[in-house]
Amino acid sequence: MISFESDYNNGCHEAILKRLLETNNEPATGYGLDSYSLAAKEKIRQACSCLEADVFFLVGGTQTNATVIDAMLRGYQGVLAVETGHINVHESGAIEWGGHKVLTLPSHDGRMDPSELAQWLHDFYADPTYDHMVFPGMVYITFATEMGTIYTLEQLQAIREICNRYELPLFVDGARLGYGLMADGCDVTLQQLAGLCDVFYIGGTKCGAYCGEAVVFPRHNAPAHFFTIVKQHGALLAKGRLLGVQFEALMQDGLYFKLAGHAVAQAMRLRDAFVAKGYTMYSDSPTNQQFVLLDQAVIEVLEKNFVFEQWFPVGDKMNCRFVTSWATTVEDVDALIAAIP
């Protein structure tokens, strides 16, 4: 079976595995204070052009979202996100479990509309009874989104302006950041993204690492005692070198972006093949996640040799997700293309 199920089914890129083996028997300080983690943080600062950035390594996306949001919000505040946002749909209520409500806006192929964000905030403060409500304390978006789409620079700038107007921090979930930045037509750079948000993370788990997310506060603006807050959430890895070694390897010679670019290129081949054979794509995704509407007969044919996810029905068809990754080979995609009825 050839898997297009997700972008974290494989272990890690061989360059990371090689470095883990090379450094395995070396003693290292714990909790991310080792030399590899410090070197990786410096490489991330350089890549973001944020030399004063605070950088922290956490293990996974849900853990990262829950820790960052809880650290930045007061007890009476919630976080604004679109209905399809990962924190609202696929994190088992982790944000609510931490005491913060997810305040939802409509999703437009996974994206937040700046005008709807502005209207929501206007209406909230226009309500004389807002003191009885959960206050908006943060805006959360994903890049790339749950539907594989991306924001333009203009859209991000508009959201940033609204956040400034209402004094709200902007948090960008970058679990698939590499795939978003390497997408065809993306006009946003890593440096521009860092300049527009208050906190974001570079996702490693879904892009070549065995595990790990690099949280970046670009202007030395991490909440007070964030290290302690990470530990309080059970998110501080004692053998932090595991994350540092991985991100040092990913940031070396642009490997992270090369891996992401490879996955996007294979996803575009797959998308073009489905379209050429007359199938309808559910969303116009330029990234490594492709969503296509298939009937049951086609699903049964493809399931014989390929693993993919069925998300939800659309009319009489099923919205199916095919995901490429750093580990997807040209031959994998060739085989799937040849099998499409």
C-alpha positions as CSV (number, residue, x, y, z in Angstrom):
1,M,0.0,0.0,0.0
2,I,1.2,3.5,-0.9
3,S,0.2,6.1,1.6
4,F,-1.2,9.5,0.9
5,E,-2.9,9.6,4.3
6,S,-0.9,12.4,6.0
7,D,2.4,14.2,6.0
8,Y,3.7,12.6,9.2
9,N,3.4,8.9,8.5
10,N,7.1,8.5,7.8
11,G,9.9,8.8,10.4
12,C,12.3,11.6,9.7
13,H,14.6,12.7,6.8
14,E,17.9,10.8,6.6
15,A,19.9,14.0,7.3
16,I,18.2,14.3,10.7
17,L,18.6,10.6,11.4
18,K,22.3,10.8,10.6
19,R,22.8,13.7,13.0
20,L,20.9,11.9,15.7
21,L,23.2,8.9,15.3
22,E,26.3,11.1,15.2
23,T,25.4,12.9,18.4
24,N,23.7,10.1,20.3
25,N,26.6,9.3,22.7
26,E,27.5,12.9,23.4
27,P,26.3,14.1,26.8
28,A,24.1,17.2,26.6
29,T,22.4,19.6,28.9
30,G,18.7,19.0,29.2
31,Y,15.5,21.0,28.5
32,G,16.6,22.6,25.3
33,L,19.7,24.3,26.8
34,D,22.1,22.0,24.9
35,S,24.5,23.3,22.2
36,Y,22.4,21.8,19.3
37,S,19.2,23.6,20.4
38,L,21.1,26.9,20.9
39,A,22.6,26.6,17.4
40,A,19.2,25.7,15.9
41,K,17.6,28.7,17.5
42,E,20.2,31.0,16.1
43,K,19.7,29.5,12.6
44,I,16.0,30.2,12.9
45,R,16.6,33.8,14.0
46,Q,18.8,34.2,11.0
47,A,16.2,32.6,8.6
48,C,13.5,34.9,10.0
49,S,15.7,38.0,10.0
50,C,14.6,38.4,13.7
51,L,17.9,38.4,15.6
52,E,16.2,39.2,18.9
53,A,13.5,36.5,18.6
54,D,12.7,34.2,21.4
55,V,12.6,30.6,20.2
56,F,11.3,27.5,22.0
57,F,11.0,23.9,20.9
58,L,7.9,21.9,21.7
59,V,7.0,18.4,20.6
60,G,3.7,18.6,18.7
61,G,1.1,21.0,17.2
62,T,-1.8,20.6,19.7
63,Q,0.6,20.9,22.6
64,T,2.1,24.0,21.1
65,N,-1.3,25.6,20.3
66,A,-2.6,24.9,23.8
67,T,0.5,26.2,25.5
68,V,1.0,29.4,23.5
69,I,-2.7,30.4,23.7
70,D,-2.9,29.7,27.4
71,A,0.3,31.7,28.0
72,M,-0.9,34.7,26.1
73,L,-4.6,35.0,27.3
74,R,-6.1,36.1,30.5
75,G,-8.7,33.8,32.2
76,Y,-11.6,35.8,30.8
77,Q,-10.4,35.8,27.2
78,G,-11.0,33.5,24.2
79,V,-9.3,33.1,20.8
80,L,-10.8,34.1,17.5
81,A,-10.5,31.4,14.8
82,V,-12.4,30.2,11.7
83,E,-14.8,27.3,12.1
84,T,-12.5,24.9,10.3
85,G,-9.4,26.0,12.4
86,H,-7.4,23.2,13.8
87,I,-7.9,24.4,17.4
88,N,-11.7,24.3,16.9
89,V,-12.1,21.0,15.1
90,H,-9.2,18.6,15.5
91,E,-7.7,19.2,18.9
92,S,-10.2,17.5,21.1
93,G,-11.2,20.7,22.9
94,A,-7.6,21.2,24.2
95,I,-8.0,25.0,24.2
96,E,-11.3,24.8,26.1
97,W,-9.8,22.3,28.5
98,G,-7.2,24.9,29.2
99,G,-9.9,27.4,30.1
100,H,-10.3,29.5,26.9
101,K,-13.2,29.5,24.5
102,V,-12.6,29.3,20.8
103,L,-14.7,32.2,19.2
104,T,-15.5,31.2,15.7
105,L,-15.8,33.1,12.4
106,P,-16.9,31.7,9.0
107,S,-14.3,29.8,7.0
108,H,-13.6,30.6,3.4
109,D,-11.7,27.6,2.1
110,G,-10.0,27.6,5.5
111,R,-9.2,31.3,5.5
112,M,-10.4,34.1,7.8
113,D,-12.0,37.1,6.0
114,P,-10.5,40.4,7.4
115,S,-13.7,42.3,6.9
116,E,-15.7,39.7,8.9
117,L,-13.0,39.8,11.6
118,A,-13.4,43.6,11.8
119,Q,-17.2,43.3,11.9
120,W,-17.1,40.7,14.6
121,L,-14.9,42.9,16.8
122,H,-17.0,46.0,16.1
123,D,-20.2,44.2,17.0
124,F,-18.7,42.8,20.2
125,Y,-17.7,46.2,21.6
126,A,-20.9,47.8,20.3
127,D,-22.9,45.5,22.6
128,P,-23.5,47.3,26.0
129,T,-23.4,43.9,27.8
130,Y,-20.0,42.8,26.6
131,D,-18.6,42.7,30.1
132,H,-20.7,39.6,30.6
133,M,-19.1,37.8,27.6
134,V,-15.9,36.0,26.8
135,F,-13.5,38.7,25.6
136,P,-11.5,38.3,22.3
137,G,-7.9,38.1,23.4
138,M,-6.1,36.8,20.3
139,V,-6.5,36.1,16.6
140,Y,-5.4,32.6,15.4
141,I,-4.9,31.6,11.8
142,T,-3.1,28.7,10.1
143,F,-0.6,28.9,7.2
144,A,-1.3,26.8,5.3
145,T,-4.9,26.3,6.3
146,E,-6.8,23.1,7.1
147,M,-8.0,23.1,3.5
148,G,-4.5,23.5,2.0
149,T,-5.1,27.2,1.1
150,I,-2.8,30.1,1.9
151,Y,-3.2,33.8,2.7
152,T,-1.9,36.5,0.4
153,L,0.4,39.2,1.9
154,E,-2.4,41.7,1.5
155,Q,-4.8,39.6,3.5
156,L,-2.2,39.1,6.3
157,Q,-1.5,42.8,6.3
158,A,-5.3,43.5,6.6
159,I,-5.6,41.1,9.6
160,R,-2.6,42.6,11.2
161,E,-4.1,46.1,10.9
162,I,-7.3,44.9,12.6
163,C,-5.3,43.3,15.4
164,N,-3.4,46.5,15.9
165,R,-6.6,48.5,16.0
166,Y,-8.0,46.3,18.8
167,E,-4.7,45.5,20.5
168,L,-4.9,41.8,19.8
169,P,-1.9,39.5,19.3
170,L,-1.8,37.5,16.0
171,F,-0.8,33.9,16.3
172,V,0.0,31.9,13.2
173,D,-0.2,28.1,13.4
174,G,2.7,26.9,11.2
175,A,2.3,23.2,11.4
176,R,2.5,23.1,7.6
177,L,4.3,26.4,7.3
178,G,6.9,25.1,4.9
179,Y,4.3,23.8,2.5
180,G,2.5,27.1,2.5
181,L,5.6,29.2,1.9
182,M,6.7,27.0,-1.0
183,A,3.3,26.9,-2.7
184,D,2.9,28.2,-6.2
185,G,1.8,31.8,-6.1
186,C,2.7,32.4,-2.5
187,D,3.7,36.1,-2.2
188,V,4.6,35.8,1.5
189,T,8.2,35.2,2.8
190,L,9.2,33.8,6.1
191,Q,10.6,37.2,7.0
192,Q,7.4,39.0,6.1
193,L,5.3,36.5,8.1
194,A,7.5,37.0,11.1
195,G,7.1,40.8,10.8
196,L,3.4,40.6,10.7
197,C,2.6,38.3,13.7
198,D,3.3,38.2,17.4
199,V,4.0,34.5,17.6
200,F,4.2,31.7,15.1
201,Y,5.7,28.3,14.8
202,I,7.7,26.4,12.2
203,G,6.3,23.0,12.0
204,G,8.8,20.2,11.9
205,T,6.5,17.1,12.6
206,K,4.8,17.4,9.2
207,C,7.9,18.5,7.3
208,G,10.8,16.1,7.7
209,A,11.3,15.9,11.5
210,Y,10.4,12.9,13.6
211,C,8.7,15.4,15.9
212,G,9.0,19.0,16.9
213,E,7.7,22.6,16.4
214,A,9.8,25.7,16.8
215,V,7.8,28.5,18.5
216,V,9.0,32.0,17.5
217,F,8.2,35.2,19.3
218,P,9.9,37.5,16.7
219,R,10.5,40.6,18.7
220,H,11.8,39.2,22.0
221,N,8.1,39.3,23.1
222,A,7.6,35.9,24.7
223,P,5.3,36.0,27.7
224,A,7.1,36.3,31.1
225,H,8.4,32.9,32.2
226,F,7.3,31.2,29.1
227,F,9.8,28.4,29.7
228,T,8.1,27.7,33.1
229,I,4.7,27.8,31.4
230,V,5.8,25.3,28.9
231,K,6.9,22.9,31.7
232,Q,3.7,23.6,33.6
233,H,1.8,22.3,30.5
234,G,3.9,19.1,30.4
235,A,5.4,20.3,27.2
236,L,9.0,20.6,28.2
237,L,11.1,17.7,26.8
238,A,13.8,16.7,29.2
239,K,16.0,15.4,26.4
240,G,15.5,18.7,24.5
241,R,18.5,17.8,22.3
242,L,16.1,15.6,20.3
243,L,14.4,18.7,19.0
244,G,17.5,20.8,18.7
245,V,19.4,18.3,16.6
246,Q,16.4,18.0,14.3
247,F,15.9,21.7,13.7
248,E,19.6,22.3,13.3
249,A,19.6,19.8,10.5
250,L,16.4,21.2,9.0
251,M,17.7,24.8,9.0
252,Q,21.0,23.7,7.4
253,D,21.3,24.9,3.8
254,G,17.6,25.4,3.5
255,L,16.7,21.7,3.8
256,Y,13.3,22.5,5.4
257,F,12.2,24.5,2.3
258,K,13.7,22.0,-0.1
259,L,11.6,19.2,1.5
260,A,8.5,21.3,1.5
261,G,9.0,22.3,-2.1
262,H,9.4,18.7,-3.2
263,A,6.1,17.8,-1.5
264,V,4.3,20.7,-3.1
265,A,5.6,19.8,-6.6
266,Q,4.3,16.2,-6.2
267,A,0.9,17.5,-5.0
268,M,0.6,19.7,-8.1
269,R,1.2,16.7,-10.3
270,L,-1.5,14.8,-8.5
271,R,-3.9,17.7,-8.7
272,D,-3.3,18.2,-12.4
273,A,-3.9,14.5,-13.0
274,F,-7.3,14.5,-11.2
275,V,-8.4,17.7,-13.1
276,A,-7.3,16.3,-16.4
277,K,-9.4,13.2,-15.9
278,G,-12.5,15.3,-15.2
279,Y,-12.6,15.2,-11.4
280,T,-13.7,18.2,-9.3
281,M,-11.3,19.6,-6.6
282,Y,-13.1,20.6,-3.4
283,S,-10.7,23.5,-2.7
284,D,-8.1,25.4,-4.8
285,S,-5.2,24.2,-2.8
286,P,-1.6,25.1,-4.0
287,T,0.0,23.1,-1.1
288,N,0.6,19.5,-0.3
289,Q,-3.0,18.7,0.7
290,Q,-5.3,18.0,-2.2
291,F,-9.0,17.5,-1.8
292,V,-11.0,15.8,-4.6
293,L,-14.6,14.7,-4.9
294,L,-14.9,11.0,-5.6
295,D,-17.8,8.6,-5.9
296,Q,-17.8,5.3,-4.0
297,A,-16.8,3.2,-7.0
298,V,-13.7,5.2,-7.6
299,I,-12.8,5.2,-3.9
300,E,-13.1,1.4,-3.9
301,V,-10.7,1.1,-6.9
302,L,-8.1,3.4,-5.3
303,E,-8.3,1.9,-1.9
304,K,-7.0,-1.4,-3.2
305,N,-3.5,0.0,-3.4
306,F,-3.5,3.5,-1.8
307,V,-4.2,4.9,1.6
308,F,-6.0,8.3,1.8
309,E,-8.7,9.9,4.0
310,Q,-12.4,10.4,3.4
311,W,-13.4,13.6,5.1
312,F,-17.0,14.4,4.6
313,P,-19.7,13.9,1.9
314,V,-20.5,16.7,-0.6
315,G,-23.8,15.8,-2.4
316,D,-23.5,12.3,-3.7
317,K,-19.7,12.3,-3.6
318,M,-17.1,12.1,-0.8
319,N,-14.5,14.8,-0.2
320,C,-11.2,12.8,-0.2
321,R,-7.9,14.1,1.0
322,F,-4.6,13.1,-0.6
323,V,-1.5,14.4,1.2
324,T,2.1,14.4,-0.1
325,S,5.1,14.9,2.1
326,W,8.9,15.2,2.1
327,A,8.9,11.4,1.8
328,T,6.6,11.1,-1.2
329,T,8.5,9.8,-4.2
330,V,7.9,10.6,-7.8
331,E,7.2,6.9,-8.3
332,D,4.4,7.0,-5.6
333,V,2.7,9.8,-7.5
334,D,3.2,8.1,-10.8
335,A,1.5,5.0,-9.5
336,L,-1.5,6.9,-8.2
337,I,-1.9,8.9,-11.4
338,A,-1.9,5.6,-13.4
339,A,-4.5,4.1,-11.1
340,I,-7.1,7.0,-11.3
341,P,-10.0,5.6,-13.4
